[in-house]
Amino acid sequence: MEKEALVESNNKRFISDEEEILREAEVSLLLSNYDDIFSDFDPRPYSQRALSIDFLDEARRATRELKDGSFQLRLLLPIGERKVEREILIKKRLREHFKKHKEMLEKERKKIMINGFLFVIFGILFMFIASYILFYHGSKVFWFEFLVVLLEPGGWFLFWEGLDLVIFETKKISPELMFYRKMSKAEIVFSHYK
């Protein structure tokens, strides 16, 4: 009877310790080993290995509700699986991955914005030239009339296509960019469970 009470007491203490660990971290992911973080198809060492799509998807789901800012990402492994040297290498690899992808997405977003604004500017310029020709030359000369027919729809197309790039195309990459911004600021901590 005493043994059962002691075992039950130890189990409650273990559960409360584990609950405390989970409460401390804003995001906790349970892993069976370090390979859960990386792609099964990539045989390279941890320092170069590609991250697992499943790991990234779980991290994306777990961080979706978090506000942009620093948080703790706790990776939980079985107590016998932990190796400090590997964890240092893996933390470095994770930080490099998140930073690299954040920078790539920021460059892509900036490129889309620049292209969009250039389209808008050229669209307005084309419409201005077409208006200028109509105002000062009317339809007296065939070539001017042809230029107006060419410039007007081209101007409208560039204008609306540019706005589409600036408004909608940047929104398409925003969730991914927000994820990598969050992850690049995350404090990565390894912990264990029994």
TORGUVEX-605551 format. One line per field, with one value per residue (C-alpha): residue number from 0; x, y, z; residue in one letter. Coordinates in steps of 0.25 Angstrom, whole numbers, plus 5000, padded with zeros to 4 digits. Example, Ala and Ser with C-alpha at 12.3 -4.5 7.8 and 13.67 -1.06 7.14 Angstrom:
REM TORGUVEX-605551
timi 0	1
east 5049	5055
north 4982	4996
up 5031	5029
torti A	S
END
This chain:
REM TORGUVEX-605551
timi 0	1	2	3	4	5	6	7	8	9	10	11	12	13	14	15	16	17	18	19	20	21	22	23	24	25	26	27	28	29	30	31	32	33	34	35	36	37	38	39	40	41	42	43	44	45	46	47	48	49	50	51	52	53	54	55	56	57	58	59	60	61	62	63	64	65	66	67	68	69	70	71	72	73	74	75	76	77	78	79	80	81	82	83	84	85	86	87	88	89	90	91	92	93	94	95	96	97	98	99	100	101	102	103	104	105	106	107	108	109	110	111	112	113	114	115	116	117	118	119	120	121	122	123	124	125	126	127	128	129	130	131	132	133	134	135	136	137	138	139	140	141	142	143	144	145	146	147	148	149	150	151	152	153	154	155	156	157	158	159	160	161	162	163	164	165	166	167	168	169	170	171	172	173	174	175	176	177	178	179	180	181	182	183	184	185	186	187	188	189	190	191	192	193
east 5000	5011	5019	5006	5005	5020	5019	5006	5013	5025	5016	5008	5022	5027	5014	5014	5029	5026	5014	5023	5033	5021	5015	5029	5031	5021	5023	5027	5029	5031	5041	5045	5060	5068	5065	5050	5055	5062	5058	5059	5064	5076	5088	5097	5102	5093	5101	5096	5084	5070	5059	5047	5034	5027	5035	5033	5018	5017	5025	5016	5004	5009	5014	5002	4995	5007	5010	5022	5033	5043	5038	5043	5043	5045	5049	5046	5053	5053	5063	5073	5073	5079	5094	5098	5109	5098	5088	5098	5100	5085	5082	5092	5086	5072	5076	5083	5071	5061	5070	5073	5059	5054	5064	5060	5046	5049	5057	5046	5035	5044	5046	5031	5028	5039	5033	5019	5022	5030	5018	5009	5018	5020	5005	5002	5013	5007	4993	4999	5006	4993	4985	4996	4995	4979	4979	4989	4988	4974	4972	4978	4990	4989	5001	4997	4984	4991	5000	4988	4981	4994	4998	4984	4981	4996	4996	4983	4989	5002	4995	4985	4996	5005	4995	4992	5007	5007	4994	4992	5005	5012	5000	5003	5016	5013	5009	5022	5030	5023	5026	5041	5042	5036	5045	5058	5055	5052	5060	5062	5063	5065	5058	5055	5043	5042
north 5000	5009	5006	5009	5023	5026	5022	5030	5042	5041	5040	5053	5060	5055	5060	5073	5075	5072	5082	5092	5091	5092	5104	5111	5110	5117	5106	5092	5081	5066	5059	5044	5047	5058	5052	5057	5071	5067	5061	5046	5048	5056	5048	5060	5063	5072	5085	5084	5075	5080	5082	5073	5078	5071	5079	5092	5090	5087	5099	5107	5102	5104	5118	5123	5130	5136	5151	5155	5156	5147	5134	5121	5108	5096	5083	5071	5058	5045	5047	5036	5042	5056	5059	5074	5074	5071	5081	5092	5088	5087	5100	5107	5100	5104	5118	5118	5112	5122	5134	5130	5128	5141	5148	5141	5144	5159	5160	5154	5163	5175	5171	5169	5183	5190	5183	5187	5202	5202	5196	5207	5218	5213	5211	5226	5231	5223	5229	5243	5242	5237	5249	5259	5254	5254	5268	5275	5267	5261	5251	5260	5250	5235	5232	5240	5233	5219	5223	5227	5213	5206	5214	5215	5200	5198	5209	5203	5189	5193	5202	5190	5179	5188	5190	5175	5172	5182	5178	5164	5157	5162	5157	5143	5142	5150	5138	5130	5143	5145	5130	5132	5145	5139	5127	5135	5142	5129	5125	5110	5101	5086	5079	5064	5056	5042
up 5000	5004	4991	4982	4990	4987	4972	4971	4978	4968	4956	4961	4963	4949	4943	4950	4946	4932	4932	4938	4927	4916	4923	4923	4908	4899	4888	4891	4881	4885	4877	4878	4874	4867	4853	4855	4852	4839	4825	4824	4810	4813	4818	4821	4835	4844	4841	4826	4826	4821	4831	4831	4825	4836	4846	4839	4838	4853	4856	4847	4854	4868	4865	4857	4869	4874	4873	4865	4876	4883	4889	4894	4885	4894	4887	4896	4895	4903	4914	4909	4895	4898	4894	4897	4885	4875	4881	4880	4865	4863	4869	4860	4848	4852	4854	4840	4833	4839	4837	4822	4819	4825	4817	4804	4806	4810	4797	4789	4796	4793	4778	4776	4783	4774	4761	4765	4767	4754	4747	4753	4750	4735	4734	4739	4729	4718	4721	4723	4709	4703	4709	4705	4690	4690	4697	4688	4675	4675	4664	4653	4650	4648	4656	4668	4668	4667	4679	4687	4684	4688	4700	4707	4709	4712	4723	4729	4729	4735	4746	4750	4749	4758	4768	4768	4771	4782	4789	4786	4782	4795	4803	4798	4804	4816	4825	4821	4824	4837	4841	4838	4845	4858	4857	4854	4868	4875	4887	4884	4896	4897	4909	4912	4916	4922
torti M	E	K	E	A	L	V	E	S	N	N	K	R	F	I	S	D	E	E	E	I	L	R	E	A	E	V	S	L	L	L	S	N	Y	D	D	I	F	S	D	F	D	P	R	P	Y	S	Q	R	A	L	S	I	D	F	L	D	E	A	R	R	A	T	R	E	L	K	D	G	S	F	Q	L	R	L	L	L	P	I	G	E	R	K	V	E	R	E	I	L	I	K	K	R	L	R	E	H	F	K	K	H	K	E	M	L	E	K	E	R	K	K	I	M	I	N	G	F	L	F	V	I	F	G	I	L	F	M	F	I	A	S	Y	I	L	F	Y	H	G	S	K	V	F	W	F	E	F	L	V	V	L	L	E	P	G	G	W	F	L	F	W	E	G	L	D	L	V	I	F	E	T	K	K	I	S	P	E	L	M	F	Y	R	K	M	S	K	A	E	I	V	F	S	H	Y	K
END
